[in-house]
Each structure stands twice: as C-alpha cells, then as structure tokens.
Amino acid sequence: MLKQKDDEQASISVKRIIGICLIFLFISGICVFAANKQVKNVKITLANGCEMNVVTSKTKVADILDEKHIILLPEEKVTPSEDATVGANGKIIISEKSAQEEVSDMVQNSENENNEVNSVELNIETIAQAYNPITEKIIVEEQAIPFETVTKNVANGSNETQDKVIQQGKEGKKQVTYRVKYQNDVEIERKEISSVVLEEPVDKIVQVRAVTNRSSRVSGIVTTGTVGEYQAYARERCSAYGWSTNDFNCLVSLWNKESKWNPYARNSGSGAYGIPQALPASKMAAYGSDYKTNYKTQINWGLNYIKSRYGSPSAAWSHFRTQGWY
C-alpha cells in the first residue's frame, strides 16, 4: 500500500516537471517572436499638415499606411516611397505632387494602358513641353482695304459707251492690331484690338447706261421703275420678312454701296450683277428668268440671300462695314 502511494507521488512530480518545461518553451517562443517583431513608433505627417504618432510592428511604408487605413490620393505622394522601410522613430510625410510630377504620372499611366513594354524616359524638356503655359503676343499687321465699284448712270440717248471705266480703283491700307495666344509655338486664338486706316481706298467708277426714266427697253425686254420705286418695293418685302425700319435703312445703305440700286450695275472685275450684286448673276434665275432686267426678281433674290446667310439686313450691313463685302 505504501509502495503504491510512492509511485503516485513520483508520477505527479514527473507531470509537474513536464508542465514546467512546456511553459518555459512557450515563454521562450514568445520572446523570440517579440524579438523578431519589434514594435516601434512612427510619425506620419498628412498632406493637410496634421501629424499622428503610431505604434506598429510593420517596416514597409505601404504596409504601415495600409495598417492605419491611410489612402494616398492620385494628387499626393509619400516620402520615403511606398516600397521603402522605416526604422524606429521614423517619419512618413504625405504631400501634394508638383505640376511636373502630375504630368509625369499621366504620361506613365498612358504608357501602362497601352501595354508598352519599353518605358519612356522622361526628361525636363518633355515635361515642359507637355505643360507649356499659354503665352500672349501683340501682333500688328498691315492689310489691304478692297476698293468698291461705283456705277455712274448715263441718261438714255447718250453717245457714251456703256460700262466705260472712268476711274480705276485702288486698294487702301489699314493697320490692324491683334492679341494672339500661343501654346507650344502654335497659335490658338486671335482677337482684334484696334484698326487704323493708313490709306483710304479709291473707288472704281464705271459709267453705265441705266434706267432713269419710267420706261426703258433692254435686249427687247421692257422694264420700268426708278430708284424710289425699287426701294418702296424692298420696304414692302422687308415688312413681309418681319424686319424693322432700321433693317430697311441698313438695306438701303448696303445696296447703295453695292450698286446704287441700279438693276444693270455690273462689276467688271468680278462679274457681280444687279441691285444685290449677285455673283454669279445666274444665281438670281431661281427667282425668275428675267433676273437681268426685273428689279423685283433681283430684290426678292437679294433679300432671301440676306435672310439665309445673315438673318437680317442689319447683320449683313454690319458684316459689310467690317469686311468690305457681304
């Protein structure tokens, strides 16, 4: 009985020894693990200037940011880089990228999307070209002012030759100042600042046999009318289009410049013809085969042309005053 009791005590002692050994081994493992996983303090400065001190066992910058749930925005960068390691009492600084760095990233992303195998080396010149600012210059140019052709009516029965040039036209000159914008030495915008006439143009005067009486015959076709009647008809048609009195007055000024309201006015240089100076004259045939002699046909075509291209005589007259044609 005594022997059995001694055996039980011996067994308990062995179990205690084994338990103590296991506890010792476990504690040793924890110590080794802790040694391998050293905990350290890291200071993180965010792009907005906020600072935070964190405790971590991570060493890689990307892992530390991920552990602390800090996400880099596309316009931000981190120092040191995400692949770098940080020691005890290390620092991680997040800041905004410069303009050149953003351009560099854009180029790099474009290359990756196109699956280009060979990387392109970016240099300062390449970046500067891609981010070249817009520059402005003041440009002064000398331009020609086209002369006008003016017809001089000759009364019926005159011995003068029709379409006789009695004064040659001469172009004028003007100095135009522009504000011009460039990017990468390419013009992208041009605005006129001022315009100064250096030399007035000289009108070309052509003497023609025009209708001045109530009735006249041209090429066997009888036509009637005076400038007053032509304009009265044009006023009616302007009203039908819904145009104002000012529009009609602009029309009078426009066609005074173009033809003096002469149905037979012909520009010997360009071939423009009639009251509205259609070019070519055959355009007016859509409104009547008598377009060479019938002022109504010419006026109807001319008003439709103005409406379709400019919207109103006021707009057409404004264009004529700046460009010298309509």
TORNUVEX-776786 format. One record per atom (N, C-alpha, C): residue in one letter; x, y negated, z negated. Coordinates in pm, whole numbers, plus 50000, padded with zeros to 5 digits. Each point is the difference from the previous one (the first is absolute). Layout:
N
AXYZ/...
//
This chain:
326
M500835012050000/M499174988050000/M500874987550000/L501025000049922/L500954988849992/L500754998350130/K500325011150066/K500734999550127/K499144993750108/Q498735003249998/Q499084994650102/Q499884984849984/K500004995549877/K499914985849974/K501254992850047/D501175006149980/D501264993950047/D500024998950152/D499465009950066/D499964999750149/D499114988850050/E498924997849933/E499094989250043/E500664986349982/Q500724998349890/Q500694987149978/Q501094997850103/A500685010750036/A501064998850101/A499414996150134/S498845005650034/S499354996850128/S499574985550004/I499504995249888/I499584985849994/I501194990850017/S501125003349943/S501224991850009/S500464999150145/V499955011550071/V500435000150142/V499094991050082/K498705000949973/K499044991750076/K500274985149975/R500344996949874/R500294986049969/R501234995050077/I500995008550004/I501254996350070/I499724997750148/I499215009150058/I499684998850144/I499204987050023/G499074997049913/G499194987750014/G500844987649991/I500935000149904/I500914988449985/I500854998150124/C500465011050059/C500824999250122/C499204994250115/L498745004450013/L499164994950109/L499754985049985/I499734995849876/I499794985749976/I501254992250034/F501175005349966/F501274993450028/F500204998550151/L499715011250072/L500164999550145/L499054989850064/F498784999249949/F499004990750055/F500444985549980/I500504997249877/I500464986449970/I501204996550085/S500885009850022/S501184997650084/S499594996550143/G498965007350048/G499524997350138/G499434986050013/I499274995949897/I499434986550002/I501104989650003/C501025002349925/C501124990549996/C500694999050135/V500195011850063/V500655000150132/V499134992650101/F498685002849993/F499064993650093/F500004984849981/A500004995949872/A500014985749970/A501284993550048/A501085007549989/A501284994750046/A499994997950150/N499385010050069/N499934998950147/N498994989450043/K498954997749920/K498984990250033/K500154988049907/Q501004992250026/Q500284988649913/Q498954989150023/V499434994949895/V499014989250008/V500744986749995/K499544990450087/K500694987150006/K499004988750019/N500464988049968/N499204987950018/N500334993750136/V498964995950073/V500174993350131/V499134987650002/K500564988850048/K499274987550011/K499544998250144/I498684998350019/I499434998350135/I499454985850012/T500474992650101/T499514986450028/T499135000550125/L498744996149988/L499075000350113/L500154987550086/A499405000550121/A500134988950096/A499384987249947/N499005001049912/N499364988049945/N500734994349880/G501165006049965/G500824995149890/G499775007149868/C498965008249991/C499755007449876/C501095010549976/E500385001849873/E501025009749963/E499405010649908/M500475012350018/M499525010749913/M501155009549969/N500125003749870/N501015009549958/N499345013749985/V500565010050068/V499415013349998/V501025010149951/V499495010949942/V500845011249956/V499745011550094/T501045005850055/T499835010650098/T501195009549997/S499745012050045/S501085009750017/S500385001250147/K499254992950086/K500305000450144/K501244991750029/T500665003650109/T501224992750038/T499854993050135/K499185005450089/K499834994450133/K498984988649995/V500314989050072/V499134988149998/V498595003650044/A499875007450110/A498675003550052/A499215008149897/D500695009249928/D499325008349900/D499544991749881/I500824990349961/I499634991449886/I498774991750035/L499984994150122/L498854991950042/L498755008650009/D500175012150051/D498845008950013/D499475004049862/E500925002549907/E499625004049865/E499214988949930/K500374987550029/K499344988549935/K498874994350085/H499665007350107/H498884996250087/H500194986150062/I501214997150039/I500324987350067/I500155002750150/I499194993250079/I500005002250146/I500594987850069/L500945002450091/L500604989150078/L499074996150114/L499724987050013/L499204995050112/L500874998950125/P499394999650120/P500794999350123/P500934987950005/E499594988949934/E500824988050006/E501004999149884/E500175011049924/E500914999949886/E501185009550021/K501084997449927/K501185008650003/K500455002449857/V500815010549979/V500485003249866/V501525000750000/T500594995149891/T501455000349983/T500315006349865/P500835010749993/P500615006950114/P498955007550082/S500445006250110/S499065006550091/S499305011749931/E498925004850062/E499205010649941/E500795013049983/D501015002150082/D500795012449992/D501124999149897/A500254988049947/A501104998249905/A499605005249862/T501035002249914/T499775004749862/T500264988649903/V499345000949884/V500124989649898/V500455006449870/G501014994149939/G500515005349873/G499284993749882/A500535002649881/A499424994349879/A500114984950004/N498954993249949/N499944985550000/N500144994150141/G499525007550098/G500064995450138/G498894990150031/K500074994150120/K499024990050041/K499465003550138/I498714998050017/I499355001650131/I499284986950029/I500304993950114/I499414987050035/I499185001450128/I498744996049992/I499115000050117/I499814985550044/S500254997350129/S499884986350052/S499375000350139/E499624988050049/E499404999150133/E501095000250106/K499695006350113/K500955000750111/K500134986350067/S501164997550059/S500184988050080/S499375002150137/A499864989050074/A499405000850135/A500805009450090/Q501324999349991/Q500845008550085/Q499835014749963/E499865002849871/E499825013949957/E498665005550048/E498954991450000/E498705004550050/E500075003350148/V500704991450077/V500155002750144/V500765012950022/S501055002149917/S500795012250012/S499145012349974/D499144999249898/D499115011349970/D499015002550111/M499474989150058/M499045001550111/M500645007150119/V501224996250030/V500705006450111/V500265014649970/Q500415002949875/Q500305013649963/Q498745008750004/N498864994549951/N498755007650003/N499565002850142/S500224990350088/S499635002050141/S500825011250062/E501265000549963/E500865010650054/E499545013649949/N499625000649873/N499565012949944/N498725004950066/E499084990650027/E498745003850063/E500225005450140/N500974994850068/N500305004650137/N500885012450002/N500295005349879/N500805012349988/N501344998950072/E500644988549986/E501304998450063/E501055007049915/V500815008250062/V501015007749928/V501164991049958/N500454991650090/N501154991449971/N499534987249934/S500554997049886/S499634987649931/S500684988250066/V499314988649997/V500534987950062/V500624991449893/E501244996050022/E500694991649905/E499494985750013/L499494994549890/L499534986350002/L501134990749958/N500184989550076/N500984989949961/N499294986749982/I500724990049955/I499424986949971/I499384993950125/E500645002150113/E499494994150125/E498655006050038/T499865013349983/T498735006850033/T498894995049910/I500274998949870/I499004995549906/I499614985550028/A500994991650028/A499734985950028/A499134998450123/Q500255008550100/Q499194999350123/Q498565003749972/A499805010349918/A498655004649972/A499254990049913/Y500724992049923/Y499364990749908/Y500364985550034/N500244997450127/N500404986850044/N498874990149980/P500234988949932/P498914990449975/P499624992550127/I498844993749995/I499524991950112/I500634986149992/T500554995350111/T500614986950006/T499214990950093/E500084987149976/E499294990150082/E501004990750066/K499694996050122/K500814990250071/K499084990050068/I500494987750014/I499294989750075/I500604999650141/I499185002750099/I500445000650138/I499364988550078/V500814992950076/V499514989150085/V500205004050146/E498904999850076/E500065003950141/E499454988950087/E500564998950120/E499494990550099/E499175007750101/Q498764995750020/Q499095007250088/Q499444990750106/A499595006050112/A499424992350110/A498514997749975/I499514988450039/I498584996949997/I499495000450143/P499125009250034/P499545000950139/P499244987550043/F500204996250124/F499264988450051/F498625004550048/E499094990550012/E498655002750044/E499824995550145/T499075006450067/T499664996250137/T498704992149996/V500084987850047/V498854991050000/V499574997650144/T498715000850025/T499494997550136/T499484985850011/K500254994250115/K499524986650030/K498985001150112/N498774996249969/N498925001250097/N500154989950113/V499695004750121/V499994991450118/V498594999850055/A499464988450030/A498634998950048/A499845006950134/N498785005250024/N499715006350128/N500254990350114/G500525005150108/G500264991650116/G501404994650002/S500795002149894/S501364995049996/S500875008050095/N501004993450053/N500945006750092/N501135007049925/E500014998549868/E501075006249922/E499915015350010/T501165006549994/T500055014650007/T499605005949865/Q499175010450005/Q499575006349876/Q501165007549935/D500015000549865/D501045006749922/D501394994450027/K500084987350016/K501304993550020/K500594996349864/V501245004449975/V500674996949874/V500564986050008/I499524991249912/I500504986250003/I500944997149882/Q500105009549907/Q500994998749892/Q500375013949951/Q501305002950003/Q500475013049952/Q499975000549847/G499675011649948/G499995001649855/G501385002949944/K500184996749875/K501285002549933/K499735004549857/E500665010849960/E499825005049864/E500614990549898/G499364999349884/G500544992149890/G500845008749908/K500434994349889/K500815007449904/K499514997149859/K500065010149915/K499664998049860/K500965008049913/Q500194995149879/Q500885006649903/Q499125006149892/V500075013249988/V499155007249906/V500875005949888/T499584997749876/T500735005349884/T499205011449940/Y500695011449980/Y499355011949946/Y500675004149869/R499205006049912/R500555007149884/R499945014950034/V501185006450009/V500095013850046/V500525008849887/K499335011549978/K500435009649898/K500675011950067/Y501115004549938/Y500765011450051/Y500175010449890/Q500085012650041/Q500405010949912/Q500875009450080/N501205002749949/N500985008050075/N500264994050137/D500084986550005/D500284992550123/D498925001650106/V498815004349961/V498875001450092/V498934989949962/E499524992350100/E498964990149973/E498685007049970/I499384996649886/I498745006349962/I498854990049993/E500314987049999/E498934990049994/E500524986650050/R499134992550070/R500384986950051/R498814990549985/K500204988549934/K498954990149983/K500504986450047/E499154993050075/E500364986750049/E499834989849888/I501034991949977/I499964989749897/I499624986550061/S500664996650110/S499744987150063/S500325000750148/S499474990050074/S500254999350144/S500104985350039/V501074996550071/V500244986250041/V500184999650152/V499234991550067/V500104998850146/V501224991350033/L500915005650075/L501204992750041/L499794992750132/E499235006350087/E499744994050132/E498635004350047/E499154990450027/E498655003150044/E500015005950140/P499105009750027/P499935005550136/P499364990050096/V500325001550127/V499434991550105/V498985008250077/D498784995050008/D498945007350069/D500275001050150/K499595011250054/K500015001750145/K498654995050052/I500034990750094/I498764994250052/I499775004850142/V498855006150019/V499635005350130/V498774992550050/Q500084995450124/Q498874992850061/Q499125010050074/V498705000449965/V499085009550061/V498764992650047/R499315006150095/R498724994750045/R498925006949919/A499474993249900/A499045005949907/A498624994450023/V499015006149938/V498614995750012/V499794987849913/T499724988850060/T499714987949924/T498604994950029/N499385004850105/N498654996050034/N498995010149948/R498764997250019/R498945009049958/R500025012850081/S500514999450121/S499985012150083/S501255000650085/S500545012050017/S501185002050084/S499985014050054/R500675002250111/R500045013150062/R501445004950005/V500265011849945/V501335005950001/V499885014050058/S500735002850106/S499985013050067/S498595004450034/G499154990350040/G498665003450043/G499035002149886/I500434998349872/I499115002149885/I499734986549936/V498754997049978/V499624987149943/V500045000949848/T500644990449935/T500004999149855/T499704985849958/T499374998149891/T499654986749954/T500454998249858/G500094987449958/G500324997549861/G501064989649979/T500054994849880/T501034990649957/T500575005349868/V501074993849954/V500605004349874/V498994999049887/G499174989650002/G498984998649897/G499035011749999/E499615004550119/E499095011450008/E500685012949958/Y501275001350036/Y500735012049961/Y500045001149846/Q500294988849937/Q500105000049854/Q498645001749934/A498954994650062/A498655001849945/A499625014750003/Y500355006850108/Y499705014350009/Y500815007749896/A501284996249986/A500855006749902/A499474998149858/R499444988149970/R499454997549867/R498825009549973/E499145001950101/E498885009249984/E500485014249970/R501025004350075/R500515013449980/R500685001549862/C500674989449953/C500615000449866/C498935001749894/S498874993150016/S498905001349906/S499455014250001/A499945006050119/A499505013750011/A500935009749927/Y501294996849995/Y500955008549927/Y499964997349849/G499284989449960/G499944996649859/G501164991449954/W500694993550094/W501154991749965/W499564985949965/S500794993249922/S499684986749949/S500394989150100/T499614987549965/T500404988550081/T501514998550003/N500635003049887/N501464999349996/N500625010250095/D499405012050009/D500495010050095/D499914994750142/F498874993550033/F499834994550136/F501044989350027/N500234991149902/N501004989450019/N501395005950023/C500305011049929/C501295006850020/C500075006050140/L498865005250048/L499965005650135/L500284989150104/V499394988049982/V500244988850092/V501484996650003/S500624999249881/S501444996749993/S500835010850068/L499635012749977/L500765011250056/L499974999850152/W498804998750057/W499895000750146/W500394986850067/N500014988949923/N500604987750053/N501485002350027/K500655006949905/K501425002950015/K500255010150113/E499125009850011/E500225010750097/E499704995850143/S498864993050022/S499564997750138/S499324986650024/K499854991949896/K499204987850011/K498575003150042/W499545012349970/W498655004650035/W499795000150152/N501065003050071/N499945000550147/N499835014650044/P498875003650064/P499785013950042/P501025005050102/Y500714990750065/Y500955003850104/Y501464998449956/A500204997349871/A501364998349949/A500765013150014/R501184999250058/R500815012050021/R501444997049962/N500555008449916/N501404998849959/N500855006750106/S500734991950075/S500795005750111/S501145008849951/G500374998149874/G501095008349947/G499535013849958/S498875000449924/S499525012849948/S498835005750079/G499264991350068/G498835004850073/G498724999049918/A500084994849875/A498804998549918/A499024990850071/Y498695002949983/Y499014993150084/Y498764996449920/G499354988850047/G498704996249949/G500024992349870/I498814997149950/I499874992249875/I500725006849884/P499825013249980/P500695006549887/P501415004550034/Q500434997950125/Q501335004350046/Q500215015049979/A499135007950061/A500095014649992/A501215004950078/L500695009749947/L501185005650065/L499965015349993/P499835006750114/P499734994150132/P498564995350009/A499704992250104/A498654994550018/A498955010850017/S500415011550054/S499055010850029/S499375005749873/K500574996849883/K499375004649875/K498574995049989/M499774987950052/M498684993849986/M498965006550090/A500415008750091/A499065006750091/A499005008649923/A500375004149878/A499075007949919/A498744992249966/Y500074986850010/Y498854991649970/Y499364994050125/G500505003650117/G499394995250124/G501024999250111/S499595003850120/S500914999750114/S500324985850044/D499244990249949/D500224986050036/D500924993049900/Y500855007749932/Y500834994549894/Y500944989050047/K500304999250130/K500934989950049/K499364986350012/T498654999850004/T499324987350023/T498934996849898/N499475009749931/N498874997849909/N500514997449858/Y499804987749954/Y500504996449867/Y499345008249890/K498715003850019/K499325007949898/K500655013749984/T500345006250113/T500695013049993/T501324998649925/Q500744989450030/Q501294997949935/Q499824997449850/I499034991849963/I499794996749858/I499545012449923/N499095007850061/N499535012149932/N501145009749974/W500865001650099/W501155009049980/W500944994349893/G500264986850009/G500944993849907/G499545000949856/L498704997849974/L499495000649863/L500045014249946/N499705009750085/N500075014049955/N501455003949968/Y500944995150081/Y501425002849974/Y500424994249864/I499584987649973/I500364993649872/I499415007649883/K498735004250012/K499365007249890/K500685013349972/S500325007450108/S500585013449980/S501424999349948/R500764989650036/R501414999449960/R500234991849874/Y499264988849983/Y500274991149887/Y498824998649905/G498805003150046/G498834998949914/G499244987050014/S500724989150031/S499364986950015/S500924990650075/P499444989250061/P500844990050067/P500954993049903/S499574998249873/S500884993649902/S501295008149982/A499855013249990/A501185008649982/A500855000050127/A499354999950117/A500764999950127/A500774986950014/W499374988949963/W500664986950009/W501174999149902/S499835005749880/S501095000249903/S501185007950053/H499735011550063/H501075008150058/H500704992450112/F499234992950084/F500574992450111/F500944989249949/R499594993449893/R500814988849948/R501345004649946/T500075012349949/T501275005249946/T500835007550104/Q499325006450096/Q500725008350096/Q500084994050141/G499104990650033/G500004994150133/G499215007950102/W499315010449955/W499165008350090/W498955006949915/Y499015006050067/Y498975007149924/Y499565012450076/
//
